[in-house]
Amino acid sequence: MEELGAHLDAQNIERLSKLMIERYGRSQILMVTLKDTTVAKATQIFGIYPKSGQSQIVHYKNPENVPLAQIKTSQ
């Protein structure tokens, strides 16, 4: 899902996040988002950014152990 909550306000982003967590079951969901509140609920985070003309990838398996500010500045 790409930018699923891009046009939602904070209250509806929270409702969407809760709904996805309740209903995902054993499924895996890949979501592209720039919303900090959505990223904070993820069980894994992949970040892709350009560096010297090439894509760089960062991956956090347990993001609850990593401050969100560190994830945002790891570029």
Distance bins in CASP14 RR format, pairs under 12 A and 6 or more apart:
PFRMAT RR
TARGET T0000
AUTHOR 0000-0000-0000
RMODE 2
METHOD distances of the structure
MODEL  1
1 16 0 0 0 0 0 1 0 0 0 0 0
1 20 0 0 0 0 1 0 0 0 0 0 0
1 24 0 0 0 0 0 1 0 0 0 0 0
1 27 0 0 0 0 0 1 0 0 0 0 0
1 28 0 0 0 0 0 1 0 0 0 0 0
1 29 1 0 0 1 0 0 0 0 0 0 0
1 30 1 0 0 1 0 0 0 0 0 0 0
1 31 1 0 1 0 0 0 0 0 0 0 0
1 32 1 0 0 1 0 0 0 0 0 0 0
1 33 0 0 0 0 1 0 0 0 0 0 0
1 38 0 0 0 0 0 1 0 0 0 0 0
2 29 0 0 0 0 0 1 0 0 0 0 0
2 30 0 0 0 0 1 0 0 0 0 0 0
2 31 1 0 0 1 0 0 0 0 0 0 0
2 32 1 0 1 0 0 0 0 0 0 0 0
2 33 0 0 0 0 1 0 0 0 0 0 0
2 34 0 0 0 0 0 1 0 0 0 0 0
3 13 0 0 0 0 0 1 0 0 0 0 0
3 16 0 0 0 0 0 1 0 0 0 0 0
3 31 0 0 0 0 1 0 0 0 0 0 0
3 32 1 0 1 0 0 0 0 0 0 0 0
3 33 1 0 0 1 0 0 0 0 0 0 0
3 34 1 0 0 1 0 0 0 0 0 0 0
3 35 0 0 0 0 1 0 0 0 0 0 0
3 38 0 0 0 0 0 1 0 0 0 0 0
4 12 0 0 0 0 0 1 0 0 0 0 0
4 13 0 0 0 0 1 0 0 0 0 0 0
4 16 1 0 0 1 0 0 0 0 0 0 0
4 17 0 0 0 0 0 1 0 0 0 0 0
4 19 0 0 0 0 0 1 0 0 0 0 0
4 20 0 0 0 0 1 0 0 0 0 0 0
4 29 0 0 0 0 1 0 0 0 0 0 0
4 30 0 0 0 0 0 1 0 0 0 0 0
4 31 1 0 0 1 0 0 0 0 0 0 0
4 32 0 0 0 0 1 0 0 0 0 0 0
4 33 1 0 0 1 0 0 0 0 0 0 0
4 34 0 0 0 0 0 1 0 0 0 0 0
4 35 0 0 0 0 1 0 0 0 0 0 0
4 38 0 0 0 0 1 0 0 0 0 0 0
5 11 0 0 0 0 0 1 0 0 0 0 0
5 12 1 0 0 1 0 0 0 0 0 0 0
5 13 1 0 1 0 0 0 0 0 0 0 0
5 14 0 0 0 0 0 1 0 0 0 0 0
5 15 0 0 0 0 0 1 0 0 0 0 0
5 16 1 0 0 1 0 0 0 0 0 0 0
5 17 0 0 0 0 1 0 0 0 0 0 0
5 19 0 0 0 0 0 1 0 0 0 0 0
5 20 0 0 0 0 0 1 0 0 0 0 0
5 31 0 0 0 0 1 0 0 0 0 0 0
5 32 0 0 0 0 0 1 0 0 0 0 0
5 33 1 0 0 1 0 0 0 0 0 0 0
5 34 0 0 0 0 1 0 0 0 0 0 0
5 35 1 0 0 1 0 0 0 0 0 0 0
5 37 0 0 0 0 0 1 0 0 0 0 0
5 38 1 0 0 1 0 0 0 0 0 0 0
5 39 0 0 0 0 0 1 0 0 0 0 0
6 12 0 0 0 0 0 1 0 0 0 0 0
6 13 0 0 0 0 1 0 0 0 0 0 0
6 16 0 0 0 0 0 1 0 0 0 0 0
6 31 0 0 0 0 0 1 0 0 0 0 0
6 32 0 0 0 0 1 0 0 0 0 0 0
6 33 1 0 0 1 0 0 0 0 0 0 0
6 34 1 0 0 1 0 0 0 0 0 0 0
6 35 0 0 0 0 1 0 0 0 0 0 0
6 38 0 0 0 0 0 1 0 0 0 0 0
7 13 0 0 0 0 0 1 0 0 0 0 0
7 16 0 0 0 0 0 1 0 0 0 0 0
7 35 0 0 0 0 0 1 0 0 0 0 0
8 14 0 0 0 0 1 0 0 0 0 0 0
8 15 0 0 0 0 1 0 0 0 0 0 0
8 16 1 0 0 1 0 0 0 0 0 0 0
8 17 0 0 0 0 0 1 0 0 0 0 0
8 19 0 0 0 0 0 1 0 0 0 0 0
8 33 0 0 0 0 0 1 0 0 0 0 0
8 35 0 0 0 0 1 0 0 0 0 0 0
8 37 0 0 0 0 0 1 0 0 0 0 0
8 38 0 0 0 0 1 0 0 0 0 0 0
9 15 0 0 0 0 1 0 0 0 0 0 0
9 16 0 0 0 0 0 1 0 0 0 0 0
9 35 0 0 0 0 0 1 0 0 0 0 0
9 37 0 0 0 0 0 1 0 0 0 0 0
10 16 0 0 0 0 0 1 0 0 0 0 0
10 17 0 0 0 0 0 1 0 0 0 0 0
10 35 0 0 0 0 1 0 0 0 0 0 0
10 36 0 0 0 0 0 1 0 0 0 0 0
10 37 1 0 0 1 0 0 0 0 0 0 0
10 38 0 0 0 0 0 1 0 0 0 0 0
11 17 0 0 0 0 0 1 0 0 0 0 0
11 18 0 0 0 0 0 1 0 0 0 0 0
11 37 0 0 0 0 0 1 0 0 0 0 0
12 18 0 0 0 0 0 1 0 0 0 0 0
12 19 0 0 0 0 0 1 0 0 0 0 0
12 35 0 0 0 0 0 1 0 0 0 0 0
12 37 0 0 0 0 0 1 0 0 0 0 0
12 38 0 0 0 0 0 1 0 0 0 0 0
13 19 0 0 0 0 0 1 0 0 0 0 0
13 20 0 0 0 0 0 1 0 0 0 0 0
13 31 0 0 0 0 0 1 0 0 0 0 0
13 33 0 0 0 0 1 0 0 0 0 0 0
13 34 0 0 0 0 0 1 0 0 0 0 0
13 35 1 0 1 0 0 0 0 0 0 0 0
13 36 0 0 0 0 1 0 0 0 0 0 0
13 37 1 0 1 0 0 0 0 0 0 0 0
13 38 1 0 0 1 0 0 0 0 0 0 0
13 39 0 0 0 0 0 1 0 0 0 0 0
13 40 0 0 0 0 0 1 0 0 0 0 0
13 41 0 0 0 0 0 1 0 0 0 0 0
14 20 0 0 0 0 0 1 0 0 0 0 0
14 21 0 0 0 0 0 1 0 0 0 0 0
14 35 0 0 0 0 0 1 0 0 0 0 0
14 37 1 0 0 1 0 0 0 0 0 0 0
14 38 0 0 0 0 1 0 0 0 0 0 0
14 40 0 0 0 0 0 1 0 0 0 0 0
14 41 0 0 0 0 1 0 0 0 0 0 0
15 21 0 0 0 0 0 1 0 0 0 0 0
15 22 0 0 0 0 0 1 0 0 0 0 0
15 37 0 0 0 0 0 1 0 0 0 0 0
15 38 0 0 0 0 0 1 0 0 0 0 0
16 22 0 0 0 0 0 1 0 0 0 0 0
16 23 0 0 0 0 0 1 0 0 0 0 0
16 29 0 0 0 0 0 1 0 0 0 0 0
16 31 0 0 0 0 1 0 0 0 0 0 0
16 33 0 0 0 0 0 1 0 0 0 0 0
16 35 0 0 0 0 1 0 0 0 0 0 0
16 37 0 0 0 0 1 0 0 0 0 0 0
16 38 1 0 0 1 0 0 0 0 0 0 0
16 41 0 0 0 0 0 1 0 0 0 0 0
17 23 0 0 0 0 0 1 0 0 0 0 0
17 24 0 0 0 0 0 1 0 0 0 0 0
17 29 0 0 0 0 0 1 0 0 0 0 0
17 31 0 0 0 0 1 0 0 0 0 0 0
17 33 0 0 0 0 1 0 0 0 0 0 0
17 35 0 0 0 0 1 0 0 0 0 0 0
17 36 0 0 0 0 0 1 0 0 0 0 0
17 37 1 0 0 1 0 0 0 0 0 0 0
17 38 1 0 1 0 0 0 0 0 0 0 0
17 39 0 0 0 0 0 1 0 0 0 0 0
17 40 0 0 0 0 1 0 0 0 0 0 0
17 41 1 0 1 0 0 0 0 0 0 0 0
17 42 0 0 0 0 1 0 0 0 0 0 0
18 24 0 0 0 0 0 1 0 0 0 0 0
18 37 0 0 0 0 0 1 0 0 0 0 0
18 38 0 0 0 0 0 1 0 0 0 0 0
18 41 0 0 0 0 1 0 0 0 0 0 0
19 29 0 0 0 0 0 1 0 0 0 0 0
19 38 0 0 0 0 0 1 0 0 0 0 0
19 41 0 0 0 0 0 1 0 0 0 0 0
20 27 0 0 0 0 1 0 0 0 0 0 0
20 28 0 0 0 0 0 1 0 0 0 0 0
20 29 1 0 0 1 0 0 0 0 0 0 0
20 30 0 0 0 0 0 1 0 0 0 0 0
20 31 1 0 0 1 0 0 0 0 0 0 0
20 33 0 0 0 0 0 1 0 0 0 0 0
20 38 0 0 0 0 1 0 0 0 0 0 0
20 41 0 0 0 0 1 0 0 0 0 0 0
20 42 0 0 0 0 0 1 0 0 0 0 0
20 43 0 0 0 0 0 1 0 0 0 0 0
21 27 0 0 0 0 0 1 0 0 0 0 0
21 29 0 0 0 0 1 0 0 0 0 0 0
21 31 0 0 0 0 0 1 0 0 0 0 0
21 38 0 0 0 0 0 1 0 0 0 0 0
21 40 0 0 0 0 0 1 0 0 0 0 0
21 41 1 0 0 1 0 0 0 0 0 0 0
21 42 0 0 0 0 0 1 0 0 0 0 0
21 43 0 0 0 0 1 0 0 0 0 0 0
22 41 0 0 0 0 0 1 0 0 0 0 0
23 29 0 0 0 0 1 0 0 0 0 0 0
24 30 0 0 0 0 0 1 0 0 0 0 0
24 31 0 0 0 0 0 1 0 0 0 0 0
24 41 0 0 0 0 0 1 0 0 0 0 0
24 42 0 0 0 0 0 1 0 0 0 0 0
24 43 0 0 0 0 1 0 0 0 0 0 0
28 42 0 0 0 0 0 1 0 0 0 0 0
28 43 0 0 0 0 1 0 0 0 0 0 0
28 44 0 0 0 0 1 0 0 0 0 0 0
29 38 0 0 0 0 0 1 0 0 0 0 0
29 41 0 0 0 0 0 1 0 0 0 0 0
29 42 0 0 0 0 1 0 0 0 0 0 0
29 43 0 0 0 0 1 0 0 0 0 0 0
29 44 0 0 0 0 0 1 0 0 0 0 0
30 42 0 0 0 0 0 1 0 0 0 0 0
30 43 0 0 0 0 0 1 0 0 0 0 0
30 44 0 0 0 0 1 0 0 0 0 0 0
30 45 0 0 0 0 0 1 0 0 0 0 0
30 46 0 0 0 0 1 0 0 0 0 0 0
31 38 1 0 0 1 0 0 0 0 0 0 0
31 39 0 0 0 0 1 0 0 0 0 0 0
31 41 0 0 0 0 1 0 0 0 0 0 0
31 42 1 0 0 1 0 0 0 0 0 0 0
31 43 0 0 0 0 0 1 0 0 0 0 0
31 44 0 0 0 0 0 1 0 0 0 0 0
31 45 0 0 0 0 0 1 0 0 0 0 0
31 46 0 0 0 0 0 1 0 0 0 0 0
32 38 0 0 0 0 1 0 0 0 0 0 0
32 39 0 0 0 0 0 1 0 0 0 0 0
32 42 0 0 0 0 0 1 0 0 0 0 0
32 45 0 0 0 0 0 1 0 0 0 0 0
32 46 0 0 0 0 1 0 0 0 0 0 0
32 47 0 0 0 0 1 0 0 0 0 0 0
32 48 0 0 0 0 1 0 0 0 0 0 0
33 39 1 0 0 1 0 0 0 0 0 0 0
33 40 0 0 0 0 0 1 0 0 0 0 0
33 41 0 0 0 0 0 1 0 0 0 0 0
33 42 0 0 0 0 1 0 0 0 0 0 0
33 45 0 0 0 0 0 1 0 0 0 0 0
33 46 0 0 0 0 0 1 0 0 0 0 0
33 47 0 0 0 0 0 1 0 0 0 0 0
34 47 0 0 0 0 0 1 0 0 0 0 0
34 72 0 0 0 0 0 1 0 0 0 0 0
35 41 0 0 0 0 1 0 0 0 0 0 0
35 42 0 0 0 0 0 1 0 0 0 0 0
35 68 0 0 0 0 0 1 0 0 0 0 0
36 42 0 0 0 0 0 1 0 0 0 0 0
36 45 0 0 0 0 0 1 0 0 0 0 0
36 63 0 0 0 0 0 1 0 0 0 0 0
36 67 0 0 0 0 0 1 0 0 0 0 0
36 68 1 0 0 1 0 0 0 0 0 0 0
36 69 0 0 0 0 1 0 0 0 0 0 0
36 71 0 0 0 0 1 0 0 0 0 0 0
36 72 0 0 0 0 1 0 0 0 0 0 0
37 68 0 0 0 0 1 0 0 0 0 0 0
38 45 0 0 0 0 0 1 0 0 0 0 0
38 63 0 0 0 0 0 1 0 0 0 0 0
38 68 0 0 0 0 0 1 0 0 0 0 0
39 45 1 0 0 1 0 0 0 0 0 0 0
39 46 0 0 0 0 0 1 0 0 0 0 0
39 47 0 0 0 0 1 0 0 0 0 0 0
39 60 0 0 0 0 1 0 0 0 0 0 0
39 63 1 0 0 1 0 0 0 0 0 0 0
39 64 0 0 0 0 0 1 0 0 0 0 0
39 66 0 0 0 0 0 1 0 0 0 0 0
39 67 0 0 0 0 0 1 0 0 0 0 0
39 68 1 0 0 1 0 0 0 0 0 0 0
39 69 0 0 0 0 0 1 0 0 0 0 0
39 71 1 0 0 1 0 0 0 0 0 0 0
39 72 0 0 0 0 1 0 0 0 0 0 0
40 60 0 0 0 0 0 1 0 0 0 0 0
40 63 1 0 0 1 0 0 0 0 0 0 0
40 64 0 0 0 0 1 0 0 0 0 0 0
40 66 0 0 0 0 0 1 0 0 0 0 0
40 67 0 0 0 0 0 1 0 0 0 0 0
40 68 1 0 1 0 0 0 0 0 0 0 0
40 69 0 0 0 0 0 1 0 0 0 0 0
40 71 0 0 0 0 1 0 0 0 0 0 0
40 72 0 0 0 0 0 1 0 0 0 0 0
41 63 0 0 0 0 1 0 0 0 0 0 0
41 64 0 0 0 0 1 0 0 0 0 0 0
41 68 0 0 0 0 0 1 0 0 0 0 0
42 59 0 0 0 0 0 1 0 0 0 0 0
42 60 0 0 0 0 1 0 0 0 0 0 0
42 61 0 0 0 0 0 1 0 0 0 0 0
42 62 0 0 0 0 0 1 0 0 0 0 0
42 63 1 0 1 0 0 0 0 0 0 0 0
42 64 0 0 0 0 1 0 0 0 0 0 0
42 66 0 0 0 0 0 1 0 0 0 0 0
42 68 0 0 0 0 0 1 0 0 0 0 0
42 71 0 0 0 0 1 0 0 0 0 0 0
43 59 0 0 0 0 0 1 0 0 0 0 0
43 60 0 0 0 0 1 0 0 0 0 0 0
43 61 0 0 0 0 1 0 0 0 0 0 0
43 62 1 0 0 1 0 0 0 0 0 0 0
43 63 1 0 0 1 0 0 0 0 0 0 0
43 64 0 0 0 0 1 0 0 0 0 0 0
43 65 0 0 0 0 0 1 0 0 0 0 0
44 58 0 0 0 0 0 1 0 0 0 0 0
44 59 1 0 0 1 0 0 0 0 0 0 0
44 60 1 0 0 1 0 0 0 0 0 0 0
44 61 1 0 1 0 0 0 0 0 0 0 0
44 62 0 0 0 0 1 0 0 0 0 0 0
44 63 1 0 0 1 0 0 0 0 0 0 0
44 64 0 0 0 0 0 1 0 0 0 0 0
44 66 0 0 0 0 0 1 0 0 0 0 0
44 71 0 0 0 0 0 1 0 0 0 0 0
45 57 0 0 0 0 0 1 0 0 0 0 0
45 58 1 0 0 1 0 0 0 0 0 0 0
45 59 1 0 0 1 0 0 0 0 0 0 0
45 60 1 0 1 0 0 0 0 0 0 0 0
45 61 0 0 0 0 1 0 0 0 0 0 0
45 62 0 0 0 0 1 0 0 0 0 0 0
45 63 1 0 1 0 0 0 0 0 0 0 0
45 64 0 0 0 0 0 1 0 0 0 0 0
45 65 0 0 0 0 0 1 0 0 0 0 0
45 66 0 0 0 0 1 0 0 0 0 0 0
45 68 0 0 0 0 1 0 0 0 0 0 0
45 70 0 0 0 0 0 1 0 0 0 0 0
45 71 1 0 0 1 0 0 0 0 0 0 0
45 72 0 0 0 0 0 1 0 0 0 0 0
45 74 0 0 0 0 1 0 0 0 0 0 0
46 55 0 0 0 0 0 1 0 0 0 0 0
46 56 0 0 0 0 0 1 0 0 0 0 0
46 57 1 0 0 1 0 0 0 0 0 0 0
46 58 1 0 0 1 0 0 0 0 0 0 0
46 59 1 0 1 0 0 0 0 0 0 0 0
46 60 0 0 0 0 1 0 0 0 0 0 0
46 61 0 0 0 0 0 1 0 0 0 0 0
46 63 0 0 0 0 0 1 0 0 0 0 0
46 71 0 0 0 0 0 1 0 0 0 0 0
46 74 0 0 0 0 0 1 0 0 0 0 0
47 55 0 0 0 0 1 0 0 0 0 0 0
47 56 0 0 0 0 1 0 0 0 0 0 0
47 57 1 0 0 1 0 0 0 0 0 0 0
47 58 1 0 1 0 0 0 0 0 0 0 0
47 59 1 0 0 1 0 0 0 0 0 0 0
47 60 0 0 0 0 1 0 0 0 0 0 0
47 63 0 0 0 0 0 1 0 0 0 0 0
47 71 0 0 0 0 1 0 0 0 0 0 0
47 72 0 0 0 0 0 1 0 0 0 0 0
47 74 0 0 0 0 1 0 0 0 0 0 0
47 75 0 0 0 0 1 0 0 0 0 0 0
48 54 0 0 0 0 0 1 0 0 0 0 0
48 55 1 0 1 0 0 0 0 0 0 0 0
48 56 1 0 0 1 0 0 0 0 0 0 0
48 57 1 0 1 0 0 0 0 0 0 0 0
48 58 0 0 0 0 1 0 0 0 0 0 0
48 59 0 0 0 0 1 0 0 0 0 0 0
48 74 0 0 0 0 0 1 0 0 0 0 0
48 75 0 0 0 0 1 0 0 0 0 0 0
49 55 1 0 0 1 0 0 0 0 0 0 0
49 56 1 0 1 0 0 0 0 0 0 0 0
49 57 0 0 0 0 1 0 0 0 0 0 0
49 58 1 0 0 1 0 0 0 0 0 0 0
49 71 0 0 0 0 0 1 0 0 0 0 0
49 72 0 0 0 0 0 1 0 0 0 0 0
49 73 0 0 0 0 0 1 0 0 0 0 0
49 74 0 0 0 0 1 0 0 0 0 0 0
49 75 1 0 1 0 0 0 0 0 0 0 0
50 56 1 0 0 1 0 0 0 0 0 0 0
50 57 0 0 0 0 0 1 0 0 0 0 0
50 75 0 0 0 0 1 0 0 0 0 0 0
51 57 0 0 0 0 0 1 0 0 0 0 0
51 58 0 0 0 0 0 1 0 0 0 0 0
51 74 0 0 0 0 0 1 0 0 0 0 0
51 75 1 0 0 1 0 0 0 0 0 0 0
55 75 0 0 0 0 0 1 0 0 0 0 0
56 74 0 0 0 0 1 0 0 0 0 0 0
56 75 1 0 0 1 0 0 0 0 0 0 0
57 74 0 0 0 0 0 1 0 0 0 0 0
57 75 0 0 0 0 0 1 0 0 0 0 0
58 66 0 0 0 0 0 1 0 0 0 0 0
58 70 0 0 0 0 0 1 0 0 0 0 0
58 71 1 0 0 1 0 0 0 0 0 0 0
58 72 0 0 0 0 0 1 0 0 0 0 0
58 73 0 0 0 0 0 1 0 0 0 0 0
58 74 1 0 1 0 0 0 0 0 0 0 0
58 75 1 0 0 1 0 0 0 0 0 0 0
59 66 0 0 0 0 0 1 0 0 0 0 0
59 71 0 0 0 0 0 1 0 0 0 0 0
59 74 0 0 0 0 0 1 0 0 0 0 0
60 66 1 0 1 0 0 0 0 0 0 0 0
60 67 0 0 0 0 0 1 0 0 0 0 0
60 68 0 0 0 0 0 1 0 0 0 0 0
60 70 0 0 0 0 1 0 0 0 0 0 0
60 71 1 0 0 1 0 0 0 0 0 0 0
60 72 0 0 0 0 0 1 0 0 0 0 0
60 74 0 0 0 0 1 0 0 0 0 0 0
62 71 0 0 0 0 0 1 0 0 0 0 0
63 69 0 0 0 0 0 1 0 0 0 0 0
63 70 0 0 0 0 1 0 0 0 0 0 0
63 71 1 0 0 1 0 0 0 0 0 0 0
63 72 0 0 0 0 0 1 0 0 0 0 0
63 74 0 0 0 0 0 1 0 0 0 0 0
64 71 0 0 0 0 0 1 0 0 0 0 0
65 71 0 0 0 0 0 1 0 0 0 0 0
66 72 0 0 0 0 0 1 0 0 0 0 0
66 73 0 0 0 0 0 1 0 0 0 0 0
66 74 0 0 0 0 1 0 0 0 0 0 0
67 73 0 0 0 0 1 0 0 0 0 0 0
67 74 0 0 0 0 0 1 0 0 0 0 0
68 74 0 0 0 0 0 1 0 0 0 0 0
END
